[in-house]
Amino acid sequence: MTLSSERLLELVLEALDDLKARDVVSLDVRGQSDVTDAIVVASGASNRQVKALADHVVERAKAHGVRPLGSEGEQAAEWILVDLGDVVVHIMQPAVRQFYQLERLWGGETPGLGQAGH
């Protein structure tokens, strides 16, 4: 069974919500990327929560037959990337997220910046 990218995105968002991820942003990048359909960026309050969120996303995906293509950043757990193919998930501590502002790179809004960030 293959999940649609929309259903996979739903699973990721549900998994992040289960463990109270903060400032979750989902970006449709189909017109900007040949590699993935969606990018999800979320914050965890500590390295422990960032790791737990990433692990939960992977567990939920695997439970639905989706094997991650890879993941990075588990050691320090300041920023963990989980590549699920059609959906790429970035889970970051707030300071790291503020510094890199991935949402702005893909045309979205960085939570907490508002108009002052422009």
C-alpha positions in Angstrom: 0.0 0.0 0.0 1.3 3.4 -1.0 0.2 6.5 0.7 -0.6 9.7 -1.2 1.6 12.6 -0.3 -1.5 14.3 1.1 -2.2 11.3 3.5 1.5 11.1 4.5 1.4 14.9 5.3 -1.7 14.3 7.5 0.1 11.5 9.3 3.1 13.7 10.0 1.0 16.6 11.2 -1.0 14.2 13.5 2.2 12.7 14.9 3.6 16.2 15.6 0.4 17.2 17.3 0.4 14.1 19.4 3.5 15.2 21.2 2.7 18.9 21.3 5.1 20.3 18.6 5.0 24.0 18.5 4.6 26.4 15.5 4.0 23.7 13.0 4.2 25.0 9.4 3.5 22.9 6.3 4.7 24.2 2.9 3.6 22.9 -0.4 6.7 22.9 -2.6 5.6 20.9 -5.6 6.2 23.9 -7.9 9.6 24.6 -6.4 11.1 21.2 -5.8 11.5 18.0 -7.8 12.6 16.1 -4.7 9.6 16.4 -2.4 5.9 17.6 -2.4 5.8 19.2 1.1 8.1 20.5 3.8 7.0 20.5 7.4 8.8 22.7 10.0 8.1 22.3 13.7 9.6 23.3 17.0 10.4 21.3 20.1 11.1 23.0 23.4 14.3 20.9 24.2 16.6 18.4 22.5 14.6 15.7 24.3 11.3 16.8 22.8 12.9 17.3 19.3 14.2 13.7 19.4 10.8 12.4 20.7 9.0 14.2 17.9 11.3 12.9 15.2 11.0 9.4 16.6 7.2 9.6 16.7 7.0 10.8 13.1 9.2 7.9 12.0 7.1 5.4 14.1 3.8 6.6 12.6 5.2 6.6 9.1 6.6 3.0 9.5 3.2 1.9 11.0 1.7 2.9 7.6 4.3 1.2 5.5 6.4 4.3 4.8 10.1 3.8 5.4 12.2 7.0 5.9 14.8 7.6 3.2 17.0 9.0 5.9 17.3 11.2 8.9 20.0 13.5 10.3 20.7 15.3 13.5 19.7 12.8 16.1 22.8 13.1 18.1 22.6 16.8 19.1 18.8 16.9 18.5 18.9 20.7 17.9 17.6 20.1 14.4 16.5 16.7 13.1 15.6 16.2 9.5 13.4 13.2 8.6 13.1 12.5 4.9 10.0 10.6 4.1 10.2 11.1 0.3 7.1 13.1 -0.5 7.3 14.9 2.8 10.5 16.2 4.4 10.2 17.1 8.1 12.4 19.6 10.0 12.1 19.6 13.8 14.1 22.2 15.5 14.7 24.0 18.8 13.3 27.5 18.6 16.7 29.3 18.5 18.0 27.1 15.7 14.8 27.6 13.8 14.9 31.4 14.2 18.5 31.5 13.0 17.9 29.4 9.8 14.4 30.6 9.0 13.7 27.7 6.6 10.1 28.9 6.0 11.4 32.1 4.4 13.7 30.2 2.1 10.6 28.4 0.7 8.4 31.5 0.6 6.5 31.0 3.9 6.4 33.0 7.1 8.7 32.2 10.1 6.5 32.0 13.2 7.3 34.6 15.7 8.9 37.0 13.3 5.8 38.7 11.9 6.3 41.8 9.8 9.4 42.8 11.7 11.3 40.0 10.0 10.8 41.4 6.5 
